Amino acid sequence: MSEILDHFPAGHPRGSWPAEEKAAALTAAGTPATVVMDPETDSFLIVPERVS
């Protein structure tokens, strides 16, 4: 797995929203980021967006 910029528990009352908001803020600040689910840790991970 690539670098993890931040993480949030999947059981958060707002679901993935906090992770999505953090990824959007990082992207707006110049660090393109996206959210992926890690079933092993039951967490939403914010990772750098891959450029293809």
MIFIMI-557047 format. One record per atom (N, C-alpha, C): residue number from 1; residue in three letters; atom name; x, y, z. Coordinates in Angstrom, 2 decimals, decimal comma. Atoms other than C-alpha are relative to their C-alpha. Layout:
<tipas>
 pos code site      xx      yy      zz
 NUM  ALA   CA       X       Y       Z
...
</tipas>
This chain:
<tipas>
 pos code site      xx      yy      zz
   1  MET    N    0,84   -1,18    0,00
   1  MET   CA    0,00    0,00    0,00
   1  MET    C    0,89    1,24    0,00
   2  SER    N   -0,76   -1,24    0,07
   2  SER   CA    1,13    3,53   -0,66
   2  SER    C   -0,07    0,74    1,33
   3  GLU    N   -0,02   -0,84   -1,19
   3  GLU   CA    1,64    6,28    1,87
   3  GLU    C   -1,43    0,30    0,49
   4  ILE    N    1,30   -0,34   -0,60
   4  ILE   CA   -1,29    6,88    4,26
   4  ILE    C    0,12    1,40    0,58
   5  LEU    N   -0,03   -1,39   -0,46
   5  LEU   CA   -2,00   10,57    4,82
   5  LEU    C   -0,81    0,21    1,28
   6  ASP    N    0,85   -0,08   -1,19
   6  ASP   CA   -4,72   10,07    7,45
   6  ASP    C   -0,93   -1,20   -0,02
   7  HIS    N    0,95    1,11   -0,04
   7  HIS   CA   -7,33    7,53    8,54
   7  HIS    C   -1,14    0,33    0,96
   8  PHE    N    1,19   -0,18   -0,82
   8  PHE   CA  -10,81    7,41   10,07
   8  PHE    C   -0,67   -1,36    0,17
   9  PRO    N    0,67    1,29   -0,20
   9  PRO   CA  -12,72    4,48   11,60
   9  PRO    C   -1,24   -0,11   -0,87
  10  ALA    N    1,16    0,22    0,86
  10  ALA   CA  -15,35    2,97    9,33
  10  ALA    C   -1,30    0,11    0,80
  11  GLY    N    1,20   -0,07   -0,84
  11  GLY   CA  -17,78    2,96   12,27
  11  GLY    C   -0,36    1,41    0,43
  12  HIS    N    0,29   -1,39   -0,36
  12  HIS   CA  -17,78    6,77   12,49
  12  HIS    C   -1,48    0,30   -0,27
  13  PRO    N    1,42   -0,29    0,19
  13  PRO   CA  -21,35    8,12   12,91
  13  PRO    C   -0,32    0,66   -1,34
  14  ARG    N    0,23   -0,65    1,29
  14  ARG   CA  -20,96   10,15    9,71
  14  ARG    C    0,53   -0,83   -1,17
  15  GLY    N   -0,49    0,88    1,07
  15  GLY   CA  -19,59    7,19    7,74
  15  GLY    C    1,32    0,49   -0,57
  16  SER    N   -1,24   -0,40    0,66
  16  SER   CA  -16,95    8,11    5,18
  16  SER    C    0,13    1,51   -0,16
  17  TRP    N   -0,03   -1,46    0,21
  17  TRP   CA  -17,78   11,85    5,19
  17  TRP    C    1,24    0,67    0,56
  18  PRO    N   -1,21   -0,67   -0,50
  18  PRO   CA  -14,91   12,91    7,50
  18  PRO    C    1,22   -0,30   -0,87
  19  ALA    N   -1,13    0,36    0,85
  19  ALA   CA  -12,45   11,03    5,30
  19  ALA    C   -0,10    0,72   -1,34
  20  GLU    N    0,21   -0,69    1,28
  20  GLU   CA  -13,96   12,50    2,11
  20  GLU    C    0,31    1,48    0,14
  21  GLU    N   -0,27   -1,42   -0,24
  21  GLU   CA  -13,80   16,00    3,61
  21  GLU    C    1,50    0,26    0,13
  22  LYS    N   -1,45   -0,15   -0,17
  22  LYS   CA  -10,14   15,54    4,60
  22  LYS    C    0,70   -0,15   -1,35
  23  ALA    N   -0,61    0,19    1,32
  23  ALA   CA   -9,25   14,22    1,13
  23  ALA    C   -0,25    1,23   -0,88
  24  ALA    N    0,31   -1,20    0,79
  24  ALA   CA  -11,01   17,21   -0,47
  24  ALA    C    0,85    1,19    0,45
  25  ALA    N   -0,82   -1,10   -0,53
  25  ALA   CA   -9,15   19,64    1,81
  25  ALA    C    1,45   -0,16   -0,44
  26  LEU    N   -1,38    0,24    0,45
  26  LEU   CA   -5,80   18,03    0,98
  26  LEU    C    0,15    0,30   -1,49
  27  THR    N   -0,03   -0,24    1,44
  27  THR   CA   -6,60   18,14   -2,73
  27  THR    C   -0,04    1,50   -0,28
  28  ALA    N    0,10   -1,45    0,18
  28  ALA   CA   -7,60   21,81   -2,49
  28  ALA    C    1,30    0,70    0,38
  29  ALA    N   -1,26   -0,58   -0,45
  29  ALA   CA   -4,30   22,51   -0,72
  29  ALA    C    1,18   -0,41   -0,88
  30  GLY    N   -1,06    0,35    0,92
  30  GLY   CA   -2,33   20,95   -3,57
  30  GLY    C    0,54   -1,41    0,12
  31  THR    N   -0,41    1,39   -0,14
  31  THR   CA   -1,94   17,34   -2,42
  31  THR    C   -1,17   -0,88   -0,42
  32  PRO    N    1,12    0,82    0,47
  32  PRO   CA   -4,29   15,24   -4,58
  32  PRO    C   -0,12   -1,28    0,85
  33  ALA    N    0,21    1,13   -0,90
  33  ALA   CA   -5,79   12,62   -2,27
  33  ALA    C   -1,35   -0,65   -0,29
  34  THR    N    1,24    0,74    0,17
  34  THR   CA   -8,48    9,98   -2,37
  34  THR    C   -0,21   -0,91    1,21
  35  VAL    N    0,36    0,86   -1,14
  35  VAL   CA  -10,25    7,68    0,10
  35  VAL    C   -0,13   -1,44   -0,48
  36  VAL    N    0,16    1,42    0,26
  36  VAL   CA   -9,96    3,91    0,12
  36  VAL    C   -0,41   -0,68    1,31
  37  MET    N    0,42    0,77   -1,17
  37  MET   CA  -11,49    1,34    2,46
  37  MET    C    1,02   -1,09    0,25
  38  ASP    N   -0,90    1,08   -0,40
  38  ASP   CA   -9,14   -0,95    4,35
  38  ASP    C   -0,78   -0,97    0,87
  39  PRO    N    0,82    0,94   -0,79
  39  PRO   CA  -11,20   -3,97    5,44
  39  PRO    C    0,77   -0,66    1,15
  40  GLU    N   -0,79    0,63   -1,06
  40  GLU   CA   -8,32   -5,36    7,52
  40  GLU    C   -0,04    0,81    1,29
  41  THR    N    0,03   -0,85   -1,19
  41  THR   CA   -8,39   -2,36    9,88
  41  THR    C   -1,36    0,64    0,21
  42  ASP    N    1,34   -0,59   -0,06
  42  ASP   CA  -12,05   -1,41    9,25
  42  ASP    C    0,10    1,53    0,08
  43  SER    N   -0,26   -1,44    0,02
  43  SER   CA  -10,88    2,11    8,39
  43  SER    C   -0,08    0,55   -1,41
  44  PHE    N   -0,12   -0,73    1,24
  44  PHE   CA  -11,17    4,67    5,65
  44  PHE    C    1,38    0,65    0,02
  45  LEU    N   -1,35   -0,55    0,08
  45  LEU   CA   -7,66    5,63    4,56
  45  LEU    C    0,04    1,10   -1,05
  46  ILE    N   -0,24   -1,06    0,96
  46  ILE   CA   -6,70    8,87    2,85
  46  ILE    C    1,40   -0,23   -0,54
  47  VAL    N   -1,28    0,28    0,63
  47  VAL   CA   -3,94    8,15    0,37
  47  VAL    C    0,20    0,97   -1,17
  48  PRO    N   -0,24   -0,84    1,17
  48  PRO   CA   -2,24   10,17   -2,37
  48  PRO    C   -0,68   -0,59   -1,22
  49  GLU    N    0,65    0,45    1,22
  49  GLU   CA   -4,14   10,00   -5,63
  49  GLU    C    1,06   -0,40   -1,01
  50  ARG    N   -0,96    0,47    1,00
  50  ARG   CA   -2,29    7,99   -8,24
  50  ARG    C   -0,23    0,71   -1,31
  51  VAL    N    0,08   -0,62    1,32
  51  VAL   CA   -1,53    9,76  -11,47
  51  VAL    C    0,32   -1,06   -1,05
  52  SER    N   -0,26    1,04    1,01
  52  SER   CA   -1,87    7,49  -14,49
  52  SER    C    0,25    0,60   -1,36
</tipas>
